[in-house]
């Protein structure tokens, strides 16, 4: 199950600029966010009767030095017959110029290491090449694609101009880190949160922020034939400072929600790169 995709999307809550343009970059807040996870709905075919969990996401760095993200995504999945604990721990770094993206993900099932994925993606001209170290050593040519930071900054720039729908490619190092995904992005009209917003206590001074409602569908173009359906969809509310909340992750046969329950903004000021 592709739980990693959501958390890697949050990596994009950081500014992508070339050093010479740093003074004009968005300032997106370094922060630590905690989300409670729960089952939204599930079909009988999925066999899932319940999901609970927590995601902890931390973003640090700057438009001058690049960005480091660490997160942990823990879920307890219940079926009629079993209970399974999954624990995904990821660290990524994207350089300030958007030329390289490195990632390490360790996935545990019932506290036993199930898989480790490690590698680096490098932009060579307009295309991207991946050097995987684990689970096996190999090189992969991806063609034209965006890294996570570029993907979300592109989204926010388009939202600023009033664009509501577009398609692009994304490589985020998730799953087996061996392909880019095609994404279709729908951006709603920016609006204030509702008066009874359940995430308001965690937002504090950000409670009255206007946010974009966003939905992203992910397609695996390596799967051909039949009706083309997305592998999964993610929807969320996006603040102008990069905070992402009110998450819904739809995997077809089941969906889950992620509600922001704790937010710490680090006291870092915007900087101009030399």
Secondary structure as UniProt FT lines:
FT   HELIX           4..10
FT   TURN            11..12
FT   HELIX           19..24
FT   STRAND          31..42
FT   HELIX           44..46
FT   STRAND          48..62
FT   TURN            63..65
FT   STRAND          66..79
FT   STRAND          83..94
FT   TURN            96..97
FT   STRAND          100..109
FT   TURN            110..111
FT   STRAND          112..124
FT   TURN            125..126
FT   STRAND          127..134
FT   STRAND          138..143
FT   STRAND          146..147
FT   HELIX           148..160
FT   TURN            161..162
FT   STRAND          165..171
FT   TURN            175..176
FT   STRAND          181..187
FT   STRAND          191..192
FT   TURN            195..196
FT   TURN            198..199
FT   HELIX           200..203
FT   HELIX           204..206
FT   TURN            207..208
FT   STRAND          210..219
FT   TURN            221..222
FT   STRAND          232..238
FT   TURN            240..241
FT   STRAND          244..250
FT   STRAND          254..265
//
